[in-house]
Amino acid sequence: MAKVLVIDDEVSILESLEMFLSEKGYDIRTAASAAAGMAAFKSFAPDVVILDIRLPDSSGFEVLDGFNMSAEPPKVIMITAFHDMEAAITSMKRGAYDYIHKPLDADEIENAVEKAVRATEAERAAPASLDPVDATLDDVIIGKSKAILDVFKTMGILCQNDATALIQGETGTGKELIARVIHKNSKNQAEPFITLDCSAVVETLLESELFGHEKGAFTGAAQTKMGQIELAGKGTLFLDEIGELPLGIQGKLLGFLERREYLRVGGQFPQRSHCRILAATHRDLNQMVLDGQFRRDLFFRLNVIPLSVPPLRERLEDIPDLTHHFLNIIRRSMNKSHLRLQESAVAALMRHQWPGNVRELKNVITAAAIRSRSHVILKESVDAVLSQQQHKTDDPLDAAPDLSSLEHQHILRVLRSVGWNRTHAARLLGISLPTLRSKIRKFGIDPSET
């Protein structure tokens, strides 16, 4: 029979969990303070501890640290009535097995305890240990929904190691911010955090940007240049929009991840690097693998610890907290200390679907604040900005099929004229390579067209 210790200063929590878990077949002990909890831990030797973060005589984190210093640390499930990213990430970083917020859900508690017991049994069969890493949280991701708390848990796990990770989510969900938070809470936080947007660099220069080049490697290479991998040192290289990486460079990135060696463009001698790779994409890499657009082996090598960021429409309950956070930023930047949002305006924000996610929410609140002529942002201002945002996202080509057809044909003619060299075509069209790729996908342009 697995043993569970519950430490919480709320008698109702202790009584309900004792009754519920006893009925599930667990041997239960309870304690209402940190001191009583530590005493019970020594005499009872529990397999799992359910621990409140805030206790009358100590912090739950200090109790957690004490457990982790023991010869056989239990699996600790942290619980709290306070919903914030820092508590969730700190819990996981300091060695907690799970993190659950109040009010407690019976099914969630049961599942968490079951998983913790199974993990304990597996470890006893093959013992292993991890030293928790401590750091100070500088960036803030706002939310208390279950969807975002699950993200915080994974982030906490990633802060403990140097594992490669793939962050997937729609545009505007905060993937780069998540990567920065992971880096700033890792053991290599003092090392560089370098960002390379794979969609913003022309294909012919992307390999040089990533790996660097030697002097004379190509026309214009007047001197040796360090690549982003080299610049990252022992820190983190964040590869944004990894789905835009050409197949040829995907193979070279895979080689680097497997051997930790790479060649500069035009180089003959391997360079070594131990930088951490965090990658992100808004695209469906699974589908790209099936379509032959992304290497299967690279996908599995990047996706060591997957992290999926939910779109804002799936965590609408976080909008009031996000709104409050953005208003605080706007108050400081606009020197409007009394600025606030009308309640009906918040309700209007809750009804929107947010195709641009958190970034769009921030932009809407900022624009509404600029429109406001008083210290209260009215619902009318929010509605006006939302309406304007909708007009901006409407594609005028959809409303003008003739113009759309003309653009399609023009792009097709240019591509044919340069032998389907997309970089050259983008230059002739006066648009960026990512924009050209987007239009090729939009119009379904294919080299087989004649």
C-alpha positions, 0 to 999 in steps of 0.5 A: 500500500502506497503511503501519502502525506498531506501537508496543508494549513486548511483543515477542510483540505486535510479532511477531504483528501484523507477521506478521498485517498483512503477510499482509493486504497492509500495509507494517509497521514496529514499535517497542518504545518511545516514542522508537523509535516517534517516530523511526520515525514521522518516517522511515516516515510511517505512515497508521495507528499501533497504539499501546500506552497504557503504554510503558517510556519514556513514556505512550502518551497523550504519544506520541499528542499528539506525533502529533497535533501533526504536519502530517499526523497518522496514525489512531491505534488505542490498545491496552491490557491495562488496562480502564477507562472513563478510558483509553477516553474519554481516548484518544478525547478526545485524538484516537485513532481507535479503542481496543482492549483486550488480548488482541487479537482478529485480526478486531477489529484487521483491521477497525479498521485497514481503517476507519482506512485508509479514513478516511485516504483519505477525508480526503485527498480532503477534508481536515478536522481536529479539535482534541482537548479535554482535561478531567479525569474526575470520574464513573466508569462501571465495566466492561471488556466490549466492550459498555461499551467501545463506549459509552466510545468514543462518549462520547469522541467526544461530549466533543469537540463540542457535538452533540446526542445521544440516549442510549437504554437500559433503566431503570437502565442509567446514562443520566443518569450518562453524560450527566453524564460527557459534560458534565464532559469537554466544553469547557463543563464549567464551565457548568451541567448541568440535568436535566429529567425529562419524565415527572415534570412534569404536561403543562400545566406542562411547556412552562413548565418547559422554556421559562419563562413571562412574568408573567400568562401563566396563572393563578398566574403571578405573576412571570416564570420562567426555563425550564430552557433559559435556566437551562442557559446555555451548558451542557447541558440533559439531557432525561430520558425524552424519549419522554414529551414531548407532541407539541405541545411536541415541535414547539416543541423542534424549532423551538428546535433548528433556530433556537436561539430560543424563546418563553416561555409568554405571551411575544412576543419570542424568547429565544436560547440555545446550550445543548447538548441531551442526551436520553435514553429507555428507550422505542423511539422508532423504534416511537413514530415509526411509531405517530405518538407521536413526531415523525420530524423531532425524532427525527432532530434529536436522534439526531445521534450515537446512543448505545445503553447495553447492559442489564446482562444483556448484559455480565454479565462486568462484574458483579465490577468493578461489585460491587467498586466498589459495595462500596467506596462501601458500606464508606465510607458504613457505616464497614465497611472490611473488608466483602467479598462471598463468592465464591459470592455473586458467582456468584449475582449473575452468574446473575441477569438484572437487569431493573433493570440497574446500579441494581438491582445496587447496591440488591441489594448495599446491602441485602445489606450491611445484612442482613449481621452480619459483614464477609462478605456471604454468598450467603444474604443475596444470595439473600434480597434477590434473592428479595425484589426478585422479589416486589416486581416481581411485579404483584399485579394479574396475580394478582388479575384481578378487582381489575385489572378494577375498577381498569381500570373505575375509571380509565376512569370517571374519564377519561370524567367529565373529558372525557379530560383526563389531568392532571385525571384523575390529580389526582382519582385521587390519582396522578401523571400518569406513573403514569396514563399507565403504567396507560392503556398497561397496561390498553390504555384507549382513548377509543373505549371506551364 
